[in-house]
Amino acid sequence: MASLPPAAQGPDAVEIREVWADNLEEEFAVIRDVIDEYPYVAMDTEFPGFVVQPAGDYSCQSDVNYAALAGNVNILKLIQLGLTFGNEDGALPPRGTGGRGCIWQFNFRGFDPRNDPSSANSIDLLRRSGIDFDRFATEGVDSTRFAELMMSSGVVLNDNVQWATFHSGHDFGYLLRLLTGREMPKTLAEFLNLTKTFFPVLYDIKHLMKFCGGSLYGGLSKLGELLKVQRVGTSHQAGSDSLLTLRCFLKVKNLYLKKSLKLYDGLLFGLIPGEGVIKPGPLPI
């Protein structure tokens, strides 16, 4: 159930462990076994795009951003989740074939591109990136069982785990919706409190980039280029993106923020309370 991308051959090979319904339990058994030794967790998700635009009056841009996030997460379905576990040196758990370092890619059932809300452009991109929606529908992970195993894994609700993400408001939204079985909180403040409970220590690299002297910019792939971090696997697949996220995070931390990193714990890009005050327009004459 694992795959070894061509780019990952050699002594530093990384194995992407594909998780389906039939191996979900055994893969979580491995995760429970490695989390204490590899407590840096990077996450990425794939979802059906964006279909909701917020309406109404808001006092700041962060509230607009959260309204859009909540509206989309409430009606769309998670397709894929990538998790990478590492230690502070960037080493991965050697649980792959032949002792290779490995990462995990969870493929979920439940999303039907023919009938469920989605963005056509996003679905086309995922298909071009190798997502097989027919296989996901028949062999994919049941989200309820995933949530049960995740809650008992030691990965969430754990002060010793540090989460590394990139522009991750939606990632945490989809994961929280899965774990709680509830719709998104009504307000940004409630969402951030819930995020803090489940993920006590987290860093969003997109926010961290603001404090790196102006030398870092762009999306995740561009950041990898700037930091000379080589991608393993296919972009726009959650496993590959989560590994790139962890490696970029460790480089940013060690090169730019070794002493100040803790200042940015819990701050999600675009979701800083009160950020981007919106000035009211002139009154009509």
C-alpha positions as CSV (number, residue, x, y, z in Angstrom):
1,M,0.0,0.0,0.0
2,A,3.0,2.3,-0.2
3,S,4.5,4.1,-3.1
4,L,8.1,5.1,-3.8
5,P,8.1,8.0,-6.3
6,P,10.9,7.9,-8.9
7,A,12.3,11.2,-7.5
8,A,12.8,9.5,-4.2
9,Q,15.1,6.6,-5.2
10,G,18.5,6.3,-3.6
11,P,19.9,6.4,0.0
12,D,17.6,9.2,1.1
13,A,14.5,7.7,-0.4
14,V,11.2,8.6,1.1
15,E,8.2,6.2,0.9
16,I,4.7,7.6,0.7
17,R,2.4,5.2,2.5
18,E,-1.0,5.3,0.8
19,V,-3.7,4.8,3.4
20,W,-7.0,3.2,2.3
21,A,-9.9,1.6,4.3
22,D,-8.2,-1.8,4.3
23,N,-4.9,-0.6,6.0
24,L,-6.1,2.3,8.1
25,E,-5.9,0.5,11.4
26,E,-2.4,-0.9,10.8
27,E,-1.0,2.5,9.7
28,F,-2.4,4.2,12.7
29,A,-0.7,1.6,14.9
30,V,2.6,2.7,13.3
31,I,1.8,6.3,13.8
32,R,1.0,5.8,17.5
33,D,4.3,4.1,17.8
34,V,6.4,6.9,16.3
35,I,4.7,10.1,17.5
36,D,6.8,10.5,20.7
37,E,10.1,10.2,18.8
38,Y,9.0,12.2,15.8
39,P,6.9,15.0,17.3
40,Y,7.1,17.5,14.4
41,V,3.9,17.0,12.4
42,A,3.3,18.7,9.0
43,M,-0.1,18.6,7.4
44,D,-1.6,19.3,4.0
45,T,-5.1,18.7,2.6
46,E,-6.7,18.4,-0.7
47,F,-10.4,19.5,-1.0
48,P,-12.8,20.5,-3.8
49,G,-11.8,24.1,-4.1
50,F,-13.8,27.2,-3.1
51,V,-17.5,27.7,-3.9
52,V,-18.7,30.1,-1.2
53,Q,-18.1,33.8,-1.1
54,P,-19.0,35.7,2.2
55,A,-21.7,38.3,2.1
56,G,-22.4,41.0,4.7
57,D,-20.5,43.7,6.6
58,Y,-17.3,42.9,8.4
59,S,-15.0,45.1,10.4
60,C,-11.7,43.4,9.4
61,Q,-10.3,41.2,6.6
62,S,-9.6,38.3,9.0
63,D,-13.3,38.0,9.7
64,V,-14.1,38.0,5.9
65,N,-11.5,35.3,5.5
66,Y,-13.0,33.2,8.3
67,A,-16.5,33.6,6.9
68,A,-15.3,32.3,3.6
69,L,-13.4,29.4,5.2
70,A,-16.3,28.4,7.4
71,G,-18.8,28.6,4.5
72,N,-16.7,26.4,2.3
73,V,-15.7,23.8,4.9
74,N,-19.3,23.4,6.0
75,I,-20.5,22.3,2.6
76,L,-17.4,20.7,1.0
77,K,-15.8,17.3,1.7
78,L,-12.2,16.5,2.5
79,I,-10.6,14.4,-0.3
80,Q,-7.0,13.7,0.9
81,L,-4.8,14.4,4.0
82,G,-1.1,14.2,4.1
83,L,0.8,13.8,7.4
84,T,4.6,13.9,7.8
85,F,6.3,13.1,11.1
86,G,9.8,14.2,11.8
87,N,12.3,15.0,14.6
88,E,14.1,18.4,15.0
89,D,16.8,17.3,12.6
90,G,14.2,16.5,9.9
91,A,14.6,12.7,10.1
92,L,11.5,10.7,9.2
93,P,10.3,7.4,10.9
94,P,12.3,4.6,9.2
95,R,9.1,2.4,8.8
96,G,9.1,2.2,5.0
97,T,10.3,-0.6,2.9
98,G,13.9,-1.5,3.7
99,G,14.0,1.0,6.5
100,R,13.2,4.0,4.3
101,G,11.8,7.1,5.9
102,C,8.1,7.4,5.3
103,I,5.1,9.7,5.3
104,W,1.4,9.1,5.2
105,Q,-1.3,10.0,2.6
106,F,-4.9,9.3,3.7
107,N,-7.4,8.9,0.8
108,F,-11.0,9.5,1.8
109,R,-14.3,8.2,0.5
110,G,-17.5,10.2,0.4
111,F,-16.8,12.9,-2.2
112,D,-18.5,12.5,-5.6
113,P,-17.3,15.0,-8.2
114,R,-20.4,14.4,-10.2
115,N,-22.9,15.4,-7.5
116,D,-21.1,17.2,-4.6
117,P,-20.4,20.9,-4.6
118,S,-16.9,21.6,-6.0
119,S,-14.9,24.0,-8.2
120,A,-14.4,22.5,-11.7
121,N,-10.9,23.9,-11.9
122,S,-9.9,22.3,-8.6
123,I,-11.2,18.9,-9.6
124,D,-9.4,19.1,-13.0
125,L,-6.2,20.0,-11.2
126,L,-6.6,17.1,-8.8
127,R,-7.2,14.7,-11.6
128,R,-4.1,15.9,-13.5
129,S,-2.2,15.4,-10.2
130,G,-3.2,11.7,-10.1
131,I,-6.3,11.7,-7.9
132,D,-8.5,8.7,-8.9
133,F,-12.0,9.7,-7.6
134,D,-13.5,6.3,-8.6
135,R,-11.0,4.4,-6.5
136,F,-11.4,6.9,-3.6
137,A,-15.2,6.2,-3.7
138,T,-14.8,2.4,-3.4
139,E,-11.6,2.0,-1.3
140,G,-11.2,5.2,0.5
141,V,-11.0,5.8,4.3
142,D,-14.3,6.3,6.2
143,S,-14.0,9.7,7.9
144,T,-15.7,8.7,11.1
145,R,-13.3,5.8,11.7
146,F,-10.4,8.0,10.8
147,A,-11.5,10.6,13.4
148,E,-11.8,7.9,16.1
149,L,-8.3,6.6,15.4
150,M,-6.8,10.1,15.2
151,M,-8.3,11.1,18.5
152,S,-6.6,8.2,20.2
153,S,-3.3,8.4,18.3
154,G,-1.5,11.0,20.5
155,V,-1.1,13.3,17.4
156,V,-3.8,15.7,18.5
157,L,-4.5,17.2,22.0
158,N,-0.8,16.8,22.7
159,D,1.4,19.7,24.0
160,N,4.5,17.9,23.0
161,V,3.6,17.9,19.3
162,Q,4.5,20.8,17.1
163,W,2.4,21.3,13.9
164,A,4.0,22.8,10.8
165,T,1.7,24.0,8.1
166,F,1.5,26.4,5.1
167,H,-1.5,28.9,4.7
168,S,-3.4,26.4,6.7
169,G,-6.7,27.8,7.9
170,H,-8.7,25.6,5.6
171,D,-6.5,22.6,6.4
172,F,-7.3,22.9,10.1
173,G,-10.9,23.7,9.3
174,Y,-11.4,20.4,7.4
175,L,-9.5,18.4,10.0
176,L,-11.5,19.9,12.9
177,R,-14.8,19.3,11.1
178,L,-13.7,15.6,10.8
179,L,-12.6,15.3,14.4
180,T,-15.6,17.0,16.0
181,G,-18.3,15.9,13.6
182,R,-19.7,19.4,13.9
183,E,-20.1,22.5,11.7
184,M,-17.5,25.2,11.9
185,P,-17.7,27.6,14.9
186,K,-19.7,30.8,14.2
187,T,-16.8,33.2,15.0
188,L,-13.1,33.4,14.3
189,A,-12.3,33.6,18.0
190,E,-14.2,30.3,18.7
191,F,-12.4,28.6,15.8
192,L,-9.0,29.7,17.1
193,N,-9.8,28.5,20.6
194,L,-10.9,25.1,19.2
195,T,-7.7,25.0,17.1
196,K,-5.6,25.7,20.1
197,T,-7.3,22.9,22.0
198,F,-6.6,20.2,19.4
199,F,-3.3,21.6,18.1
200,P,-1.7,23.3,21.1
201,V,1.5,24.2,19.3
202,L,1.3,25.2,15.6
203,Y,3.1,27.3,13.1
204,D,1.9,28.6,9.7
205,I,4.9,29.1,7.5
206,K,3.0,31.6,5.3
207,H,2.8,33.8,8.3
208,L,6.4,33.2,9.4
209,M,7.6,34.3,6.0
210,K,6.7,37.9,7.0
211,F,9.5,37.9,9.5
212,C,12.3,36.5,7.3
213,G,13.8,39.8,6.0
214,G,11.7,39.9,2.8
215,S,13.7,37.2,1.2
216,L,10.9,34.6,1.1
217,Y,7.7,34.9,-0.9
218,G,5.1,33.0,-3.0
219,G,3.4,29.6,-2.5
220,L,4.7,26.4,-1.1
221,S,6.4,25.2,-4.2
222,K,8.1,28.6,-4.7
223,L,9.2,28.6,-1.1
224,G,10.8,25.2,-1.6
225,E,12.8,26.6,-4.6
226,L,14.0,29.6,-2.6
227,L,15.1,27.4,0.3
228,K,16.6,24.7,-2.1
229,V,14.3,22.0,-0.7
230,Q,13.6,19.3,-3.2
231,R,10.1,18.0,-3.6
232,V,9.4,14.2,-3.3
233,G,6.4,13.0,-5.2
234,T,3.7,14.9,-7.0
235,S,2.6,18.5,-6.1
236,H,-1.1,18.9,-5.3
237,Q,-1.0,15.6,-3.6
238,A,-1.3,15.9,0.2
239,G,1.6,13.6,1.2
240,S,4.2,15.3,-1.0
241,D,3.0,18.7,0.1
242,S,3.2,17.8,3.8
243,L,6.8,16.6,3.4
244,L,7.8,19.8,1.6
245,T,6.1,21.8,4.3
246,L,8.0,20.1,7.1
247,R,11.4,20.5,5.4
248,C,10.6,24.2,4.6
249,F,9.5,24.8,8.2
250,L,12.7,23.4,9.6
251,K,14.8,25.5,7.2
252,V,12.9,28.7,8.1
253,K,13.2,28.0,11.8
254,N,16.9,27.3,11.7
255,L,17.9,30.1,9.2
256,Y,15.7,32.9,10.3
257,L,13.7,32.3,13.5
258,K,15.7,30.1,15.8
259,K,15.3,32.6,18.8
260,S,11.9,34.1,18.0
261,L,9.8,31.2,16.7
262,K,7.6,30.8,19.8
263,L,6.3,34.4,19.2
264,Y,4.3,33.1,16.3
265,D,2.8,30.0,17.8
266,G,-0.9,29.7,16.9
267,L,-0.9,32.5,14.4
268,L,-2.6,31.4,11.1
269,F,-2.0,33.4,7.9
270,G,-5.0,35.6,7.1
271,L,-6.7,34.7,10.4
272,I,-5.1,37.1,12.9
273,P,-7.9,38.6,14.9
274,G,-8.5,42.3,14.0
275,E,-6.0,42.2,11.1
276,G,-6.8,44.2,8.0
277,V,-9.3,46.8,9.4
278,I,-11.9,47.6,6.8
279,K,-12.8,51.3,6.8
280,P,-16.4,52.1,6.1
281,G,-17.1,53.8,2.8
282,P,-18.5,57.3,2.5
283,L,-22.2,57.8,3.3
284,P,-24.4,58.3,0.3
285,I,-25.3,61.9,-0.4
